């Protein structure tokens, strides 16, 4: 469990808290409350992943898939979360496709890694010159 707590660090949880409870709301979230929330999140993740693992093992699968998470959520009484989880999973797939396209553009450029690095350095230098010329 300590590894999971390190993975789900305080900064990540604080970012989520700030998105939900912005400083402009006038509400504060105590450090001990944040730590308790982290423990709850870790426990929830452990519960869902353990159930999903059991489901995938029953199906003789070696990889936990999205449908295993969906079934685990439903079986454990968290079925209301399924539509949101599926929406986030779809969004994640789209982001992965976008990354693949960017990677392919770099690969298709025909330039070596060294050439790409030199071009990047030139662009940084040029941007710096433009910035300093405007000041």
C-alpha positions in Angstrom: 0.0 0.0 0.0 2.8 2.5 0.6 3.7 2.3 -3.1 0.1 3.3 -4.0 0.2 6.2 -1.6 3.4 7.5 -3.2 1.7 7.0 -6.7 -1.3 9.0 -5.6 0.6 11.9 -4.2 -0.7 14.8 -2.3 -0.1 17.2 -5.2 -2.4 15.2 -7.4 -5.1 15.0 -4.8 -4.7 18.7 -4.0 -5.1 19.6 -7.7 -8.4 17.7 -7.8 -9.6 19.3 -4.6 -8.7 22.8 -6.0 -10.7 22.0 -9.2 -13.7 21.0 -7.2 -13.3 23.5 -4.3 -11.6 26.6 -5.8 -10.0 29.1 -3.4 -12.7 31.6 -4.4 -15.2 29.5 -2.6 -13.8 30.5 0.7 -13.6 26.9 1.9 -10.4 25.3 3.0 -9.4 21.6 3.0 -7.3 20.6 6.0 -4.1 18.6 5.4 -5.3 15.8 7.6 -8.6 15.7 5.6 -6.5 15.5 2.4 -4.5 12.7 3.8 -7.6 10.8 4.8 -9.0 11.4 1.3 -5.8 9.9 -0.2 -6.2 6.8 2.0 -9.8 6.5 0.8 -8.8 6.8 -2.8 -6.1 4.2 -2.4 -8.6 1.9 -0.7 -11.1 2.4 -3.5 -8.5 1.8 -6.2 -7.4 -1.3 -4.4 -10.9 -2.6 -4.1 -11.8 -2.0 -7.7 -8.6 -3.4 -9.1 -8.7 -6.5 -7.0 -12.3 -7.2 -8.1 -11.4 -6.5 -11.8 -8.4 -8.9 -11.4 -10.6 -11.7 -10.1 -13.0 -11.1 -13.0 -10.2 -11.2 -15.6 -8.8 -14.4 -14.0 -12.2 -16.1 -14.2 -12.2 -15.3 -17.9 -8.6 -16.7 -18.2 -7.4 -13.2 -19.3 -3.9 -12.0 -18.5 -4.8 -8.3 -18.9 -7.4 -6.4 -17.0 -9.5 -4.6 -19.6 -12.0 -1.7 -19.4 -14.9 -4.2 -19.4 -13.4 -5.8 -16.2 -13.3 -2.5 -14.5 -16.9 -1.8 -15.6 -18.1 -5.2 -14.2 -16.1 -4.7 -11.0 -17.8 -1.3 -10.4 -21.2 -2.7 -11.1 -20.6 -5.8 -8.9 -19.4 -3.7 -6.0 -22.4 -1.4 -6.2 -20.7 1.5 -8.0 -22.6 1.1 -11.2 -23.5 4.8 -11.2 -19.8 5.5 -12.0 -19.7 3.4 -15.1 -20.9 6.0 -17.7 -18.3 8.5 -16.5 -15.6 5.8 -16.4 -16.4 4.8 -20.0 -16.4 8.4 -21.1 -12.9 8.9 -19.6 -11.7 5.7 -21.1 -12.9 6.9 -24.6 -11.2 10.2 -24.0 -8.0 8.5 -23.1 -8.1 6.4 -26.3 -8.4 9.5 -28.3 -5.5 11.1 -26.6 -3.4 8.0 -27.3 -4.4 8.2 -31.0 -3.3 11.8 -31.0 0.1 11.0 -29.5 0.5 8.2 -32.1 -0.2 10.7 -34.9 2.4 13.2 -33.5 5.0 10.4 -33.2 4.3 9.4 -36.7 4.8 13.0 -37.9 8.2 13.0 -36.3 9.1 9.7 -37.8 7.8 10.7 -41.2 9.8 14.0 -41.2 12.8 12.1 -42.5 15.1 13.9 -40.0 17.4 12.2 -37.6 17.1 12.8 -33.9 20.1 15.0 -34.0 18.7 17.1 -36.8 15.4 17.5 -35.0 17.3 18.5 -31.8 19.3 21.1 -33.8 16.1 22.5 -35.3 14.5 22.7 -31.9 17.5 24.6 -30.5 17.3 27.0 -33.5 13.6 27.6 -32.8 14.4 28.3 -29.1 17.1 30.7 -30.1 14.9 32.5 -32.6 12.0 32.7 -30.0 14.5 34.1 -27.4 15.7 36.8 -29.9 12.1 37.8 -30.7 11.3 38.0 -27.0 14.3 40.1 -26.1 13.7 42.4 -29.2 10.2 43.1 -28.0 11.3 44.1 -24.4 
